[in-house]
Amino acid sequence: MLRHLQEHGPGASHPDLLVGLASPDDAAVYRLSDELAVVLTVDFFAPVVDDPYDYGAIAAANAMSDVYAMGGEVAMALNVAAFPDDLPPDIVARILQGGADKVAEAGGVIAGGHTVIDREPKYGLCVLGTVHPRQVLTKGGARPGDVVLLTKPLGTGILTTAAKAGRADPQHLGAAVASMKSLNRHASHLARRLGARAVTDITGYGLLGHAWEMATLSGACLRVRASAVPLLPGALEYAARGIFPGGGQRNRRYYGPRVRLPEGLPEELALALFDPQTSGGLLMAVPAERAAEAPALFGESGLPVWTIGEVVEGESVEVVP
C-alpha cells in the first residue's frame, strides 16, 4: 500500500528529508539548515477514558511523544478532531482544553486545527517540533552490549479495556491515567545525556512490537527479561481474567512468530508484553558504561526508569524469564 509513497522517499531529490518512509521511525525529520531540522508527526484516536479533559490531555501527550522519541522539542501543534454534531459544547471544550494545557506544559502552543463531524469522537494533534540535524534519535543504532531501559510501566491497554467494561478498580485506572498524561519530554532529555543510541516510544504495537522494530533496524537482538518489565497495578489481574484489548491479540498474531518467548511464561504476562499502549514510555538502548547512571539521573528528576534487558548479537527479540 505504501510502495508508491516510498518511491518518493529520501534520495537525490530529497536530500534534506533525514527520516521518512524509507526507514520508518516515530516521526518525519526534515533539515532546514545545518543547525535546524523540524520533526513532524500526527496522531489521534477515539476516547480511551470517560473524562473529556483527561482524554484530551492523554491524546496530546501521546501525539507529542513521537517528537520526544526523535530527540526533539515541541514547538506548536494543530488540533485534529472529529465530533458528533450533538456532542455537548462543554464536553468538546474540555477535550480541547486538556490538549491545549498539555501542549503548554510541553512549552508549545496550539496554533489551529481542523474538525469534522463524525459519529464517534476522535481527537489528537499534528505536532511540529525542532531538533539539531546531528542530534536526531532513531530506532536504529542499538549495539550489542547496550543496556535496554524503559521509562513507564505497561498495561494501559488492558486497564482502559477493563474500564470500558466497567470492571476496573478506580485506583488502578487512576494510575493508568496518570501514566498516560505524563510527558516523555524530560525522559528524552535524559536519554540524550546517557548517550542513548536508539530510542522509540511504546504505543500501539506494545513492548515486543516496538522492541522488534528497534532490533530489526539495529541489526541486533534485544533480550528482554520478563520479570524486570514494570507493570501498572491490576494489569496482570485483568489479563488473567481475560480482559484484554483486540489490538493486543493482533499484535500477538503478527509479532508472536517474530519474537522468541520462553516456555512456561505465564499467559497473563505474555498478554501484557503484547499490550498496545497509549502514551507509553520511552524504550532506549544505552551504552553499558552509562547505564549505571540512569537510576540516579532519572531519580533526581522525579522520573522512573527500569533496566529490562540488554542488546546482544543476533536478530529479533528474545524474552527470557
Disulfide bonds with the S-S distance in Angstrom:
none
